[in-house]
Amino acid sequence: MASRSNNKSDDVFGLESQVDSEANSATNSAPTSPITNYMDAHDKAAQDKRIPENPFDSTSSKILFDAIDQLQSCGLVIVGGQSTGKSSLLQSLTDIPFPVGAGLCTRFATRIVSRRTAPGSDPIVKITITDPDVKDAFGYPVDNAWKQYPGYVSDRLEIEQFRDIMEEITTKYMGIRPGTGVQSKNFATQVLRVELSGPNRSHFSILDVPGVFEFPDTVKPKEMTGIKKMVEEYMRQPANIVICVADAITDLSNQGIFNMAINIVEKKRLVGVFTKCDLLQDPVKVVEIASGGGSHSRKSMHDGWFVVRNRTENEGDNFDLKDAEDRLFSQPRWAQVRSDRKGSSMLKQYLGNLLCARIRDNFPAIQSSIQRLLQDAQSSRKSLGDPRSNHNLRQQYLREILDRYRSIAFKTINSPGKLPDSMEALRVWSRVKESNETFTEEMRAHGHVYQFEDQGVDSMTKLTEALAYHYPHQTSKKQAAETREYEAVMTPPSTPPKERRGRKPLSQDNNPAPFVSVIQKQLQVWQTTELLGLIHPEVIKVLYKQQSEKWQGMAEAHINKIASDIEIASNSILQNVCSPSTGSTILFQELSTILSQLQTQAKQKALSELEDYCRRDREHHLQTTDKRFEQNLRALRSVRLLNTYHSMPQPQKDTDPNVHIFAVFGHCHHSIEKNMIDDAHDIVKVYYELSLEAFVRYVTKYITSDFISYSKGPLMGLSTDWMFNLDEEEVERLAREDEDTLQKRAHFDDVVEKLTTAGEIVQSARNQTQSLGGL
């Protein structure tokens, strides 16, 4: 009884077909013998080349030949023009009753896959539609109707059944609409797959492609071009042996498929077949070409042409094709053609020997591929560990994972240069260095709340420029030139200072208010509790705290950026050592949660250290042992003193001494408000710059560095020391077996066994085919 099949893979993990097919990808490039069952003893030379015992017709060889199916790359490709007898030849080679006759043509590629099953098993015929093997050369609109085909499964396939199935697939699922109109569609890019299995079948794979058109009278020109591109792509694939079918009753020079084949396919994998030889009135020219004689050397094949007779649509199931071919080719006019090139049986035998020889030549590549995939499967199996039935085994499995994690984390922290390029996400130090540099620049440019005078200009530089300006006779010509720039920006003390050129900020997001205006307001507030002319000692501390208010917030943003980089690195390491696709999903999820906890703890520790530093900096007295504080402050005060000295009012002859002395006092004395503001500005500025330098150094050198290497952080926290502090219940929660792991372990055990067996089969087959020479 026939039944419908959804053709769904029963591979639990979606990996078995990949492993099995890849294990024998090289086998696919040297297809197996499709036709050893058809070998007849027509001549002794050919008989001596037969394999005494076909090593692939065993139950265990299924894993090799399933790979050919799964890779969807066939060993034989039949090409030809329209109505050249391809379908009839295909029927002779496969015993499948392909519809033949006038008006019928192949509208889509058809793959026939045959495999031998165990003795006594039932024969099965299965028909499905699969994805295209080659690029779409037609440009048809997307039509997924073929995906809805439920499939066909039966124990036999009669000619009428097959004709009905082909008609249904052609119109309903492939969407074929013959004609040359706008809505017509004469071909499909999908592949019809016919699977045959049974105890009396051989392992082979043959592909029949649509025939090439010479003139687009029944199809659109674009479709004719598309057919040629499709056929060319199949012919160019080096794994395929191309059977070029030519109509014997048509001049070979006028058959475009022959010219395509000889220009695309190297002769060692090109087999020529003349069909319809029974319809020839005078076979002289065909005989000359088939025998390689006369003036037809360009049309010759590597081992000569085959001549066959086609079965017609009027010849029933009882028709004996072999007998008909023997009677035809025994006629004297066919005598010049070699006996092993006459008839379908000889073609079958030749193809069988040719394919087996190609397998033998590719056995080293096959064995290499199997060995590589066996190692991959064993590695995947090892990552799952042995069954963990008790605490010690679970602890051992967990320790192996953590040791691998620790090893990669150690390289991340201590020797990032040893990490491969594929682990770019683990090069944390390079990202941290870049972030630290950006943070430093941002703090220098935008760490202050209010704008200092001469922001970014060094104190000693200001003093040098002031000396050069006020004492030009002591400077060289070069120094004198430099003073002209200073003169352009020099401001007398009686007016607010002009903005000097300094480092440009990284961004212009804000326009901070001048710091001197803030100082003036603070002095006015604090002077209410002091005698006139004295600065309250708390003013400097208050001003410094106001100026450094942004530090903590900017540093927190920097720490968050570092934390994000570390989180990416730790998750990447975990994916590497405990990926859900190869390890335990439960363990991966549990360790991910723990990493998140370690990340949070390390980040809180860093933020807490930052908060403590900022608190101490604001609460403690403003003190420093840095000698640069005294040097830089003296430099700024000296600049102001020079400016004041050279702008002091000079007495005239008639100037009242009392008036002059009061003018000098109002200009120079430190108790004057303007001078108090300037001095407070310079004290805070020098102290701020030194404190900022220390703050940035502490954040970048200690807080961020400790975040990375923290023993309880996300990179170093997952360790065996951490594991040994877990109780038995916690270990079981982390390393317990889940159903997914059990299934994967069983799956990879099966894959390893199959690949091991495959290697043994290939070695055995290689030994048994040593007797095959060049065919």
C-alpha positions, 0 to 999 in steps of 0.5 A, spaced: 500 500 500 502 506 498 502 512 503 504 519 504 510 521 508 512 528 511 519 526 509 521 529 516 528 527 519 528 523 525 535 526 527 534 528 534 539 534 534 540 535 527 547 534 527 547 526 525 546 528 518 551 533 518 556 528 521 555 522 517 554 526 511 561 530 512 564 523 514 564 521 507 564 527 503 570 525 499 566 518 498 561 523 494 566 525 490 568 518 487 561 515 487 560 508 488 558 503 483 551 503 481 550 497 477 554 492 479 548 487 479 547 488 471 555 486 470 554 480 465 560 476 462 560 479 455 568 479 454 573 476 458 577 483 459 572 487 462 570 481 467 577 480 469 576 488 472 570 486 476 570 487 484 570 479 486 566 481 492 563 488 493 565 491 499 559 496 499 553 491 499 553 490 506 548 493 512 554 497 515 556 500 509 549 504 509 553 510 513 557 511 507 552 511 502 547 515 506 552 520 506 551 521 498 544 522 499 545 527 505 550 531 501 545 531 495 551 530 490 550 525 485 555 520 481 552 520 474 549 526 471 545 524 464 545 530 459 542 531 452 538 535 448 530 535 448 527 528 445 534 525 445 532 518 449 535 520 455 528 518 459 529 511 456 536 510 457 535 512 464 529 507 465 534 502 462 539 504 467 535 504 473 529 500 472 524 506 473 518 506 468 520 513 466 514 516 462 517 516 454 514 518 448 512 524 443 511 531 447 514 529 453 520 532 456 523 533 463 521 539 466 526 539 473 532 535 475 530 528 478 535 524 482 535 517 483 538 514 489 538 506 490 541 503 496 541 495 498 538 493 505 538 487 509 536 480 506 529 479 507 527 486 508 521 489 504 523 493 498 521 501 498 520 506 493 519 513 496 518 520 492 519 527 495 521 534 493 528 537 495 531 544 495 535 546 488 542 543 488 544 549 483 543 556 483 536 559 480 538 560 473 530 562 471 528 568 476 521 565 477 517 568 482 518 565 489 513 559 490 513 554 496 508 550 493 513 544 493 514 544 500 507 542 501 508 535 497 506 530 502 511 525 499 509 518 496 511 511 499 510 504 497 513 497 496 512 498 488 512 503 482 508 501 476 508 505 470 501 508 470 502 510 478 509 514 476 506 517 470 500 520 475 505 522 480 509 526 475 503 529 473 501 531 480 508 534 482 509 537 475 502 541 475 500 542 483 507 542 486 512 544 481 507 549 478 509 548 471 505 551 466 507 550 459 507 555 454 511 562 452 506 567 455 507 571 461 504 567 466 507 560 463 513 556 467 516 551 463 521 548 468 522 548 476 529 549 480 527 544 485 529 536 485 525 530 484 528 525 489 526 518 487 529 513 493 529 505 491 531 500 497 531 493 497 535 487 498 536 486 491 538 493 489 545 496 489 548 503 492 548 508 487 546 515 485 544 518 478 541 525 476 537 526 470 537 534 468 532 537 463 534 537 456 537 542 452 533 546 447 536 548 440 530 553 439 526 556 444 519 555 440 515 552 445 519 555 451 521 562 453 528 565 450 530 566 458 528 559 460 532 556 454 538 560 457 536 558 464 536 550 462 543 551 459 546 554 465 543 549 470 546 543 465 553 547 465 553 548 472 552 540 473 557 538 468 562 543 471 562 539 478 568 535 478 565 530 482 560 528 477 561 523 471 557 526 465 553 521 461 552 525 454 546 523 450 546 524 443 541 522 438 544 517 433 539 520 427 541 527 428 548 530 425 552 530 432 555 537 429 548 540 430 547 537 437 549 543 442 549 538 448 555 535 445 559 542 444 557 544 451 560 537 454 567 537 450 568 544 452 566 544 459 568 536 461 574 533 461 574 527 457 576 522 463 569 523 466 565 524 460 561 518 457 558 519 450 552 515 448 548 514 442 541 513 442 536 511 437 541 507 433 535 502 431 532 508 427 538 509 423 538 507 415 545 508 414 550 508 421 556 509 417 558 516 420 555 514 427 560 507 427 566 511 425 565 516 431 563 511 436 570 507 434 574 513 433 576 512 426 575 516 420 576 524 420 572 524 427 577 525 432 575 531 435 568 527 436 571 521 440 571 520 447 576 517 452 574 510 451 569 511 445 562 512 444 557 507 447 551 505 442 544 503 445 537 502 443 531 505 446 525 502 449 519 505 445 512 507 449 509 501 445 514 496 447 511 493 454 513 490 460 515 483 457 520 487 452 527 484 452 531 490 451 538 486 451 535 481 446 533 486 442 540 490 442 544 483 441 540 482 435 541 489 432 548 490 434 550 483 431 549 486 424 555 486 420 554 494 419 556 495 427 562 490 427 567 496 427 564 498 434 568 495 440 563 489 443 564 492 450 561 499 447 554 495 444 548 495 448 545 498 455 548 492 459 555 494 457 554 501 459 552 499 465 558 495 466 563 500 464 559 505 469 560 500 474 567 499 473 569 507 472 565 509 479 569 503 483 575 505 480 574 513 482 572 511 489 579 507 490 583 513 487 579 517 493 580 512 498 585 517 502 581 523 502 575 519 504 579 516 510 582 523 512 575 526 512 572 520 516 578 521 521 577 528 522 570 528 523 571 522 528 576 526 532 571 532 532 565 527 534 570 524 540 571 531 542 564 533 542 563 527 546 568 528 551 566 535 552 559 532 555 563 527 560 562 521 563 555 519 566 555 523 573 552 518 577 555 520 584 558 526 587 565 525 586 564 524 578 559 530 578 565 534 582 570 531 577 566 534 571 565 540 574 572 541 576 574 539 568 570 545 566 572 550 571 580 548 569 579 550 562 575 556 564 581 558 569 586 557 563 583 561 558 581 567 564 589 566 566 591 568 559 586 573 558 589 577 564 596 575 564 598 573 556 593 576 552 598 575 546 597 568 546 590 568 545 588 566 538 584 572 533 578 568 534 578 570 541 578 578 540 573 579 545 577 576 551 583 582 549 580 586 555 586 589 557 586 593 550 579 595 551 581 597 558 587 601 556 583 605 551 577 606 556 582 609 561 585 614 556 579 616 554 577 617 561 583 621 563 582 626 557 575 627 559 577 628 566 582 633 564 577 637 559 570 636 563 572 634 570 571 641 573 564 644 574 567 651 573 572 654 568 579 656 571 583 662 568 587 659 563 584 652 563 589 647 561 595 652 561 601 650 565 603 654 571 611 654 569 609 656 562 605 662 564 611 664 569 616 663 563 612 667 558 611 673 563 618 674 564 619 674 557 614 679 556 616 684 562 624 683 561 625 683 554 632 685 554 634 679 558 631 674 552 634 672 545 631 674 539 627 667 539 624 669 546 622 676 544 618 673 538 615 668 543 613 674 547 609 677 542 604 672 542 604 673 550 603 680 549 597 679 544 593 675 550 596 679 556 591 682 560 592 688 566 590 686 573 585 692 572 581 688 568 578 681 568 583 676 564 582 674 557 581 667 555 588 663 554 589 658 549 590 651 552 588 644 550 581 644 547 576 640 550 574 633 548 567 636 547 563 642 548 557 639 551 557 645 557 559 652 558 561 652 565 561 659 569 567 662 570 570 660 577 572 667 579 565 669 579 563 663 584 569 665 588 567 672 589 560 670 591 563 665 596 568 670 599 562 675 600 558 669 604 564 668 608 567 675 610 561 676 614 564 672 619 571 674 619 575 681 619 576 685 613 581 683 609 582 676 611 580 669 608 576 664 612 579 658 612 573 654 610 573 658 603 578 654 599 575 647 602 568 649 599 571 651 593 575 645 591 569 641 593 564 644 588 569 644 583 570 636 583 563 634 584 563 631 577 568 626 579 565 621 582 559 620 577 564 620 571 568 615 574 562 611 575 560 611 568 568 609 566 567 603 571 560 601 568 564 601 561 570 597 564 564 592 567 561 591 560 567 589 557 569 584 562 562 581 562 563 580 555 569 576 556 567 572 561 561 570 558 565 568 551 570 564 556 564 560 558 561 559 551 567 556 549 568 551 555 561 550 556 557 551 550 550 549 551 550 545 544 556 541 546 555 541 554 550 541 559 545 546 558 543 546 566 551 547 567 551 553 562 545 556 565 547 555 572 554 558 571 551 564 567 547 566 573 554 565 578 558 569 573 552 574 573 553 574 581 560 575 581 560 581 576 555 584 580 559 583 587 566 585 583 562 592 580 559 593 587 566 593 590 569 597 585 564 603 586 564 602 593 572 603 593 570 609 588 565 612 593 570 611 599 576 615 595 571 621 594 568 621 601 575 621 604 577 627 599 572 631 600 572 630 608 579 630 610 583 637 610 586 639 604 593 637 605 599 635 600 606 633 600 607 634 593 613 639 592 609 641 585 604 644 589 608 650 592 612 650 585 606 651 581 603 656 586 609 660 587 609 661 579 602 663 579 603 668 584 609 671 581 606 672 575 600 676 578 606 680 582 609 681 576 603 684 572 601 688 578 608 691 579 609 693 572 602 696 572 603 700 578 601 707 578 607 712 578 607 718 582 608 725 578 611 731 580 605 734 583 602 728 586 600 728 593 604 723 597 598 721 601 594 720 595 599 716 591 601 711 597 593 709 598 593 708 590 599 703 591 596 700 597 589 699 593 593 696 587 598 691 591 595 689 598 593 682 598 587 684 602 584 688 596 578 683 594 580 682 587 587 680 590 584 675 594 579 672 589 586 671 584 589 668 590 584 663 592 583 661 584 590 660 584 590 656 590 584 651 588 587 651 581 594 648 583 591 643 588 585 641 584 590 639 578 594 635 583 588 632 586 585 630 579 592 627 577 592 623 583 584 621 582 585 619 575 591 615 577 587 611 583 581 609 578 585 607 572 591 603 576 587 601 582 580 600 581 579 598 574 585 593 574 583 590 581 576 589 577 579 585 572 584 581 576 579 580 582 580 573 585 572 573 586 571 577 580 567 574 574 574 572 570 578 569 576 572 567 581 570 561 577 575 556 580 576 550 583 577 553 590 570 556 589 568 549 587 571 546 593 567 551 598 560 548 595 556 543 599 554 536 595 547 539 594 550 545 590 555 541 586 549 536 584 545 542 582 550 545 578 553 538 574 546 534 574 545 530 568 539 533 564 535 529 559 538 533 553 545 531 556 543 524 556 541 524 549 547 528 546 551 523 550 548 517 546 548 521 540 555 522 540 556 515 542 553 512 536 556 517 531 563 515 534 561 508 533 558 509 526 565 513 524 569 508 526 565 503 522 566 507 516 573 507 517 574 500 517 569 499 511 573 504 507 580 500 509 577 494 507 574 496 501 580 499 499 584 493 500 579 489 496 579 494 490 587 494 489 586 489 483 582 495 479 587 498 474 586 504 470 579 503 467 
